Amino acid sequence: MKKITLVLLGGFFLNGCQAPLATIPSRQVETAKITLGGVQSRIKQGVASAEVIDVLGSPNIVTSNPDKTETWVYDKVVTEAEVATGWSSAVTTKSTRTFLVVIKFGLDKRVQSVTYRQTSY
């Protein structure tokens, strides 16, 4: 009986000592895929919509145009904060970067045009 109790407690302590796994919402994982380098090197005229999804993930906005084509918009906003502490005070510096990608597809579901804009403030 004691042996079983020790095994259970041992298993409990082993599991209890593990660091908790950080969970990242799936949207954050997809947004992390959107990079300037990925867009410039892999999203070009003629690329199929399925490959765009492989490279960038799901778009934030999909618009159906009157001519039955689609326009996809990817919008990534990153805000970073840095705290510097001194002897008697702390200074927080925040910066925000945005990256907007607009992809227009033809009737064949292939990229017709890609435009992007990056800002930092």
Residue frames as qw, qx, qy, qz and C-alpha x, y, z in Angstrom:
[[0.000, 0.883, 0.469, 0.000, 0.00, 0.00, 0.00],
 [0.294, -0.798, 0.105, 0.516, 2.76, 2.45, 0.83],
 [0.437, -0.115, 0.595, 0.665, 4.49, 1.68, -2.44],
 [0.212, 0.636, 0.637, 0.380, 1.40, 2.64, -4.44],
 [0.163, -0.934, -0.250, 0.198, 1.01, 5.84, -2.46],
 [0.407, -0.591, 0.317, 0.620, 4.61, 6.80, -3.14],
 [0.385, 0.194, 0.662, 0.613, 4.23, 6.14, -6.85],
 [0.079, 0.815, 0.534, 0.210, 1.14, 8.32, -7.00],
 [0.273, -0.904, -0.046, 0.327, 2.76, 11.08, -4.98],
 [0.492, -0.327, 0.465, 0.659, 5.94, 10.80, -7.05],
 [0.311, 0.450, 0.640, 0.540, 3.95, 11.15, -10.23],
 [0.080, -0.920, -0.384, 0.007, 2.07, 14.09, -8.75],
 [0.374, -0.777, 0.142, 0.486, 5.26, 15.89, -7.80],
 [0.476, -0.050, 0.566, 0.671, 6.88, 15.22, -11.16],
 [0.188, 0.651, 0.584, 0.447, 3.91, 16.67, -13.00],
 [0.236, -0.920, -0.282, 0.133, 3.57, 19.50, -10.50],
 [0.479, -0.596, 0.220, 0.606, 7.19, 20.60, -10.97],
 [0.488, 0.322, 0.521, 0.622, 6.94, 21.02, -14.72],
 [0.008, 0.285, -0.005, -0.959, 6.78, 24.57, -15.95],
 [0.513, 0.579, 0.527, -0.353, 3.32, 25.44, -17.27],
 [0.449, 0.238, 0.579, 0.637, 3.12, 25.47, -21.03],
 [0.133, 0.429, 0.034, -0.893, 2.41, 28.90, -22.45],
 [0.452, 0.520, 0.717, 0.108, -0.62, 28.80, -24.66],
 [0.027, -0.301, 0.271, 0.914, -0.62, 31.05, -27.67],
 [0.596, 0.522, 0.398, -0.463, -3.95, 31.74, -29.33],
 [0.687, 0.268, 0.565, 0.370, -4.02, 30.39, -32.88],
 [0.317, 0.923, 0.185, 0.118, -4.54, 33.89, -34.31],
 [0.262, -0.879, 0.355, 0.178, -1.26, 35.03, -32.74],
 [0.670, -0.183, 0.634, 0.342, 0.54, 32.06, -34.26],
 [0.566, 0.602, 0.478, 0.298, -0.85, 32.91, -37.70],
 [0.077, 0.997, 0.012, 0.002, -0.06, 36.60, -37.30],
 [0.511, -0.656, 0.453, 0.322, 3.54, 35.71, -36.48],
 [0.714, 0.216, 0.549, 0.376, 3.82, 34.23, -39.99],
 [0.361, 0.885, 0.239, 0.172, 3.30, 37.62, -41.61],
 [0.512, -0.567, 0.183, 0.619, 6.74, 39.08, -42.28],
 [0.311, 0.816, -0.198, -0.446, 8.06, 41.52, -44.86],
 [0.085, -0.467, 0.826, 0.304, 10.62, 38.95, -46.03],
 [0.416, 0.218, 0.882, -0.045, 7.96, 36.27, -46.47],
 [0.458, 0.755, 0.328, -0.336, 5.77, 38.60, -48.52],
 [0.201, 0.801, -0.391, -0.405, 8.61, 39.90, -50.69],
 [0.084, -0.419, 0.872, 0.238, 10.17, 36.51, -51.40],
 [0.197, 0.120, 0.973, 0.030, 7.16, 34.20, -51.70],
 [0.340, 0.674, 0.582, -0.303, 4.03, 36.17, -52.59],
 [0.084, -0.325, 0.461, 0.821, 4.34, 37.14, -56.24],
 [0.614, 0.346, -0.125, -0.698, 2.04, 37.48, -59.21],
 [0.662, 0.233, -0.642, -0.308, 0.68, 34.07, -60.25],
 [0.053, 0.153, -0.899, 0.407, 0.98, 32.36, -56.84],
 [0.451, -0.405, -0.723, -0.332, -2.10, 30.26, -55.93],
 [0.449, -0.641, 0.071, -0.618, -4.30, 31.33, -53.02],
 [0.927, -0.329, -0.182, 0.007, -3.57, 28.05, -51.20],
 [0.713, 0.157, -0.250, 0.637, 0.15, 28.88, -51.17],
 [0.053, -0.606, 0.126, -0.783, -0.60, 32.37, -49.83],
 [0.746, -0.555, -0.034, -0.366, -2.41, 30.72, -46.91],
 [0.919, -0.085, -0.218, 0.319, 0.55, 28.38, -46.35],
 [0.489, 0.332, -0.201, 0.781, 2.92, 31.34, -46.19],
 [0.066, -0.362, 0.178, -0.913, 0.83, 33.95, -44.34],
 [0.064, 0.273, 0.837, -0.470, -2.04, 32.07, -42.73],
 [0.109, 0.704, 0.693, 0.112, -5.65, 33.20, -42.90],
 [0.163, 0.409, 0.092, 0.893, -6.31, 36.81, -43.90],
 [0.023, 0.257, 0.545, -0.798, -7.91, 39.31, -41.51],
 [0.474, 0.533, 0.217, -0.667, -10.34, 40.54, -44.18],
 [0.321, 0.125, 0.803, 0.486, -11.62, 38.94, -47.39],
 [0.361, 0.522, 0.124, -0.763, -13.55, 41.13, -49.81],
 [0.525, 0.363, 0.722, 0.267, -15.55, 39.81, -52.77],
 [0.006, -0.362, 0.226, 0.905, -15.30, 42.27, -55.63],
 [0.626, 0.463, 0.169, -0.605, -18.05, 42.97, -58.21],
 [0.563, 0.520, -0.552, -0.330, -16.08, 41.10, -60.91],
 [0.967, -0.179, -0.091, -0.155, -16.14, 37.94, -58.69],
 [0.603, 0.374, -0.514, 0.481, -12.49, 38.24, -57.71],
 [0.654, -0.688, -0.288, 0.131, -11.25, 38.51, -54.12],
 [0.218, 0.713, -0.369, 0.555, -9.03, 40.89, -52.20],
 [0.779, -0.418, -0.405, 0.231, -7.34, 39.65, -49.03],
 [0.012, -0.828, 0.265, -0.494, -6.02, 41.96, -46.32],
 [0.768, -0.235, -0.444, 0.398, -3.47, 40.98, -43.69],
 [0.109, -0.841, 0.118, -0.517, -3.04, 43.46, -40.85],
 [0.770, -0.208, -0.440, 0.413, -0.36, 42.92, -38.22],
 [0.143, -0.858, 0.145, -0.472, 0.13, 45.29, -35.28],
 [0.766, -0.140, -0.456, 0.431, 2.94, 44.77, -32.77],
 [0.219, -0.883, 0.116, -0.397, 3.31, 46.89, -29.64],
 [0.752, 0.004, -0.464, 0.469, 6.45, 46.57, -27.55],
 [0.350, -0.902, 0.044, -0.251, 7.19, 48.10, -24.18],
 [0.687, 0.195, -0.446, 0.540, 10.59, 48.49, -22.57],
 [0.488, -0.859, -0.100, -0.115, 11.02, 49.47, -18.94],
 [0.549, 0.383, -0.411, 0.619, 14.26, 51.02, -17.72],
 [0.583, -0.765, -0.274, 0.012, 14.60, 51.38, -13.98],
 [0.306, 0.619, -0.370, 0.622, 16.86, 53.79, -12.17],
 [0.227, 0.048, -0.718, 0.656, 17.55, 54.48, -8.53],
 [0.185, 0.272, 0.552, -0.766, 14.29, 56.24, -7.87],
 [0.577, 0.456, 0.092, -0.672, 12.16, 55.92, -10.98],
 [0.554, 0.126, 0.776, 0.272, 11.19, 53.80, -13.94],
 [0.307, 0.505, -0.250, -0.767, 10.80, 54.93, -17.54],
 [0.646, 0.278, 0.711, 0.005, 8.58, 53.02, -19.94],
 [0.158, 0.448, -0.464, -0.748, 9.13, 53.33, -23.67],
 [0.672, 0.346, 0.634, -0.165, 6.50, 51.98, -26.03],
 [0.122, 0.395, -0.554, -0.723, 6.73, 51.47, -29.76],
 [0.714, 0.366, 0.514, -0.305, 4.21, 50.20, -32.26],
 [0.027, -0.303, 0.718, 0.626, 4.81, 48.68, -35.67],
 [0.717, 0.393, 0.374, -0.438, 2.15, 47.94, -38.24],
 [0.117, -0.235, 0.807, 0.529, 2.37, 45.82, -41.36],
 [0.636, 0.451, 0.335, -0.530, -0.50, 45.86, -43.86],
 [0.172, -0.160, 0.828, 0.509, -0.58, 43.53, -46.87],
 [0.637, 0.448, 0.227, -0.585, -3.25, 43.72, -49.59],
 [0.242, -0.147, 0.871, 0.402, -3.41, 40.87, -52.11],
 [0.632, 0.397, 0.026, -0.665, -5.72, 40.98, -55.12],
 [0.482, -0.030, 0.861, 0.161, -6.60, 37.70, -56.83],
 [0.329, 0.190, -0.531, -0.757, -7.82, 37.03, -60.36],
 [0.826, -0.001, -0.059, -0.560, -10.70, 34.78, -61.38],
 [0.788, 0.227, -0.570, 0.046, -8.24, 31.87, -61.46],
 [0.749, -0.660, -0.058, -0.006, -7.57, 32.33, -57.67],
 [0.762, 0.047, -0.054, 0.643, -3.98, 33.39, -58.37],
 [0.290, -0.680, -0.125, 0.662, -2.28, 36.56, -57.15],
 [0.445, 0.784, 0.273, 0.335, -2.72, 39.52, -59.49],
 [0.214, 0.709, -0.236, 0.630, -1.06, 42.14, -57.31],
 [0.667, -0.467, -0.434, 0.385, 0.52, 42.58, -53.89],
 [0.091, 0.735, -0.141, 0.657, 0.92, 45.86, -52.04],
 [0.674, -0.464, -0.469, 0.331, 2.18, 46.40, -48.53],
 [0.007, -0.806, 0.136, -0.576, 2.89, 49.18, -46.10],
 [0.697, -0.277, -0.494, 0.439, 4.98, 49.18, -42.96],
 [0.098, -0.830, 0.067, -0.544, 4.92, 51.87, -40.28],
 [0.638, -0.203, -0.536, 0.515, 6.70, 52.38, -37.00],
 [0.113, -0.705, 0.033, -0.699, 5.87, 54.88, -34.28]]
